[in-house]
Amino acid sequence: MASSARSADKRRALKRGLAAIVFLGTFAVLEERIREPNRSEAMAIGTIRAITSGESTYAGFYGYYDRLECLATTRPCVPGVTYQNPFVSPDLAASRGERASSRFEFHAGPKAVSPRNSRTSPSAMTQYAVVAVPLGARTGNYRAFCGDDRRTIYVTWNGEPRVDGGRCLDTSHILQ
């Protein structure tokens, strides 16, 4: 009888030991996930940077900014120009709002006023803004981003960045 009691005690001790190992293993996995950088944020920031870089390069060639569709094609929107290298990846224009776990919005600014017979796209603009908000961001803590023709990315917490006239309005927190 004493040996069966010792055997039962050993099984309980073994079960407790296994439970402790499982608990500590779970904690280690969770701790790793907590310290893991938010890849969705990095992809959203990278996408905004790609767009602002493409827009700046396009404006260097044509004098104004334009819709993503005009930057992502080899058939430019500029009259008289028959071919151009794309200024942004075609999938940026084709994604239509969702990409890399974020919802993106392109906000066109004021229409460019150009002299008659100029080589300016009919959709050219003097400024623009791009907003990225994590998908499913209605609950919890999250950061959203806004970048514009000033080539600066601004951060907002728990709310969608405000834009007016192709400019980010929430400019108090610059992404560092």
Secondary structure, 3 states (H helix, E strand, C coil): CHHHHHHHHHHHHHHHHHHHHHHHHHHHHHHHHHHCCCHHHHHHHHHHHHHHHHHHHHHHHHCCECCHHHHCCCCCCCCCCCCCCCCCCHHHHHCCCEECCEEEEEEECCECCCCCCCCCCCCCECCEEEEEEECCCCCCCCEEEEEECCCCEEEEECCCCCEECCEECCCCCECC
